[in-house]
Amino acid sequence: MPRRRSTGWWRSYTVHRVDADGRVAAVPSSPAVANAPLVAAGRGCEHIFRRMAYAFHTADVFTDRLHGGNPLAVIPDARGLSDAQMQAITREFNFSETVFVFPPRDKANTRRVRIFTPAAELPFAGHPTVGCAFVLATIGEIPLAGEETRIVLEEGVGPVSVLIKANEGKPVFSQLTSAKLPEINDPPPPPETLCEILSLEPSHIVADDMLEPEAVSVGVPYLFIPLKKPEMLSWAKVDLTKWEQALREYWAPEMFVYSSEDWSNIFEGGHIRARMFAPGLGIGEDPATGSACAALAGFLALRAETRDGTLRWTVDQGVEMGRPSRLELEVDLKRGQLAAIKVGGASVLVSSGTLHLDGAA
């Protein structure tokens, strides 16, 4: 586990070595040593194993309590890892996403991050961005500058600004500002097809002049499917065969199904319940999806009558999974145009430890 010094990117680590008598000893060292091959040889061993040690931390994101929200793994210093190793580590954790942190390419920014799902790397994702900022601030990798600290994370979509709010010197809330505004592309399949995929009836879907299924992206595309009543969310069950036939090759194959108790003023703000299914990313269901919520907020705000000011929504997701999450959405409007889309929430640190990876023999 990392033991933080007061300043600087380099941190000290505790490395466990096995001596010739089979005894395990904890040896403090810098990452230059911690990330160097560790040789473990027991008495009578005929083989020498080279090991690479990397610190990790996990957090529950978009929740203020343990075992809620969306789990996230963060590798705070991922230098030396290959793409294949990062993908393998992500599958090992088996969370929706894992974040790997590197020094920034631009010294004006805070860190560079790479985000992986169990199936692929993403150019941007909400809960990894928000959760990574929280973790780095919690372990002292990012110094807090009072009640509000602003950082910039370099991601595939470009620089992403993140606001970290603190209380009594501890981070309690983090909020990203989307690097992109909504992109709307080819229309989705008809509601009848979407209902077959979700095991629902066509009458369950909202499809009128103001709102209907729509595909939107602010970095990662999602297909947004509105349902008339929140209780209908629990009825959704993905038919993978029909998904393969109708959506795998569509530009936005990941499905964000949402509803509200009050649709009357939803373009101006309100409360939303949601579920997200992403079989193409190796995610059966996601407890909280910040990048989707950013796209949804922008999509809704484009239809608002408000021309100047801030619109707000609260999204509750992950309820059906037993991992309730709450995402706070904001859209700033200036002269009827989208000025900024923000997604934020609380996070909780869950665990810290060390990954021991095989190196070249």
N, C-alpha and C positions, 0 to 999 in steps of 0.2 A: 504494500500500500504506500502511496506517496506521502511524504512528510514535507510540508511546505516550508520553504524559506520565506523571508520577508519580501524579497524582490527578485526580479529576473525570470526569464522563461525557463531556465534550467531548474529542476527540482531534484531533491534527493529521494532515493527509493530504498526500501529494504529488500534485499535479494537473499533468497534462501539457497544455500549451497550444501551439498552432501559430500562429506570428506571420505577418505579411503576406508574409514572404519564404519561408514554408514550413518554417522551422526549428522543431523541437520543443524546448521548454524545460520543465524540471521546476520547479514553483512550489509550495513548502510553503504550506499554508493550513489553516484550521480547517474542520470539516465545514460550517459556514455558507457557506463559499466553495466547498468541494469539492462540495457538493450543490446549488450554484447553477448555472445554465446556463453551460456553457463554450462560448465562441464560437471556432470554428476557421475561419480564412480564409486560403487560400493565394493567392499572386500570380496574378491573372487569374481567381480564382474569382468566379462570379456568384451563388453561393448561400451563405447563412449557416446553419450547423447548430448547433442548441443541444443540448448533451450534459449528462447528469447522471452524476456519478461516485459509485459505491458500492463500498466495500471488501467483499471476500468472503474466506472461508476454507473449505477442504474438509478433511474428516477421514475416516479409516476407523474405524468404531465397532464395538465388541465384538471387538476384536482387539488384539494387541500388536505387530503387524508390518504394514508397508506392503502394500497390495494384497490384504489380507484383509478380513474383516468387511463392514460395510454402509457404502458411501460416503454422505457427508452434506455438503451445502453450507450455510453459515451466513452470513447478512448481519448483521453485528453492530450496525448502525445503519440501520434500514430506514425511518426517518421520511421521509414524502413520497411513498412508493410507494403506488400504487393497488392494489386487489384484482386488477385485470386485469394490471398489471405484475408483481405477485408470482407470479401463475399462469404468465405467460409466462417469467419467469426460471426457474421450477421446470422448465418444459418444456425450456428451454435447457440446464440442467445435466443433465436426464434421469436424475437419481438417484431412488431410491424416495421420498425426501422432501427438501425444502429448508426451512430455518428462517429466519424474519425476526424480528429482535429490536427491541423498542421499550422506552422507559422504562415502569416499572410504573405501573398506575393507583393502587395502594395503595403508599405510600412504605415500608411495612413489608416489602414484597417486593423481590426483586432485579431482575427484568426481566419484561416481558410478551413472549410469543412466539406467533407464528402459524406453523402447520405446513401445508405444501402437498405433495400428491403431484402427479404430472403431470396428474391428472384432477380433483382436488378438494382442498378444505381439510379438515383433520382437527381434531377437538376435542382429541385427545391422541395421542401416539405415543411409543414407548419409545426407539428409537435416536436420534430427533431431540432428545429431552429430555436423555438422557445425553450425547450428542455435543455439544450446544450448551453445556452446562455445562462440559465439558472444553475446548472451543475458547475460550470466554470467559475461563476461568482461564488458559489457555496464553498468550493474547495480552495478558493483564494487565487486561482489562476487569473481571474479578472478582478482588479481592485475596485471596490465600490466607492463612488464619489458622492457620498451623502445619500439622500432619499431617492435620487434618480441618477442612474448611470446609463449613458448611451454608448453602444458599441456597434461595430459593423462586421458582419460575417460574410466572407466571400463564398458564394455558392455557384452552382452551375448556371443559374439565371442571372448572376451578377451580384453586386454588393447588396446585402439585406441589412437594413437598420433594425436594431433591437433596443428597446427601452427596458431596463431592469429597475424595478422599484424595490426599495429596501425598508425594513422597519427594525430599528435598534441594531443596525449593522448587519442584518441578515436579509438576503433576497427573499421576497414573498410573492412577486408577480413579475412576469416578463411578457413583452408585447412586441411582435414583429410588425414592420410595415412592408407590404408586398412590393417586390422590385418591379412587378409588371401590373398593368391594368388588364381587365378582362378581355379575352379573345373569344369570339364566337365564330364557329366554323360550320361545317355541313350539318344539316338537321339530323336528328336521331331517327331510328326506326319508328313506326307508328305505335301508339299506345297499346294496341292489341298484342304486338310482339313483345313489348316490354313487360306486359302483364304475364305472358307465358313464361318469360325468364324468371320473374319474381313470384310465380305461383299465385297471382292475384287476378282480380276481375277488372275489365276495362272501366267499369263504373267506379272503381276505387281511385282512379287517377284524376287529378285536376287537369283539365284541358279546355281552356276557354280563350277568349280574345286577349286577356291580360297575362295569363300564366299557363304554361304547358311544359312538357319535358323539353329540356334544352341542354346542350353541351357547351361548357364554358371552361376556360383555362386561364390561370395566372402563372403558369409555369408547368403544371401537371394538369392535363385535361380530365374533367369529370362529366358524367352524364347525370344531370339533376332531374329527379323524378318526383313531382309533388303528389302526395296522397291527401285525400280529403279530410281524414280524421287521424289523430295521433295513434289511436288504438290499432289502426291498420298496419302500422309499422311492424308490430309483432307477428303479423300474418305473413310477412315476406319470407320466402325461402328460395334461394337461387337454384335454378335448374342449370347445372353446368353444361349439359349437352346443348340446351337451347342458347345459352350464353355463347358457347363456342360458335354456333351456327350464325348468330345474329350480330354479336358485338366484338368478337376477338379482333377483327380487322378494322373495326370502326375507330375513328381518330380519338374517341373518348370512351374506352370500354369499361372504365371503373364507375360504378353506380352509387350515387349519393341520393338516398331516398329520404324525403323530409316531409314534415307536416306541421300544422299549427292549430291551436284551439280557436284562433281568431285570424281569419284570412282578410278581414275587411280593410286593414290598414298595413298589411305586411310590407309594402314597399317603403314605408316610412320608419320601420323598426318593429320590434316585438319579440316574442318568444317562439323558438322553433325546436322541434324534436327531430332527431335524424338517426339514420344508420348508413354505413358505407361498406360496400362490398367490392373487393378488388382482386378477383381471382387471377388476373393477368400479372399482378405484382407479387403473387404468392401470399396474399392476405385474404383469408376467407371473409373476415369482417374486422373493421378497424374501430377501436373504442373512441378515438377522437382524431379528426382529420383537419388540421389547420389550413392546409393549402386549398382544400375543397371549400371550407367555410369562407376563406378570403374570396374565392371566385363567386360563391353564392351571394355574399354581401355586395360585391360589385354589380352582379347581375340584377339583384333586387333594387339597388340604389339607382340604376339607370332608368328605372320606371317610376321613381319617386317624383312627386310634385315639388318637393323642396328643392330650391336652387342654391341656397347658401346655408351652411351649417354642418352639423354632425349628426348622422343617423346611427342608431345603435340597435343591435340584436343580441340576444342570448341564445346559444345553441346547447341543448342537452343531448349528448350522444353516448353510446355505449351502455345504455340502460339494460337492453335485452341481453347483453353479454355479462351482466353483473359487474361491470366496470364503469359506473356513471362518471361522465366527464362534463365539464362546463367550459364553453369557449365564449369569450366576450368579443364581439365584432363591432368595429366602428368604420364608418365611411365619411370622409370629409368631402363636402361639395363646395365648389366655387363657381358661381355663374352657371349653374346647371351641369358642370363637368365634374367628373371624378378627380379629386385632388390626391387622395390617399386612402388606402384600404389597410386596416389594422386588425390583427388577431392576437388576443392575449389570454392569459390565465395563470393560475397558481400551479406550483409543482412541489413535489416532496422527494427528498433524497432517500433512497431505499437501501442501497448496498454499495460497498467499495471492495475492490480486491485486485488480484493479479492474474493475467492470462499468461500461461506458459506455452509457448509455441515452438514447434520443431523448426530448427534451422538446418542449413546444409551440413551434412556429416563431414 
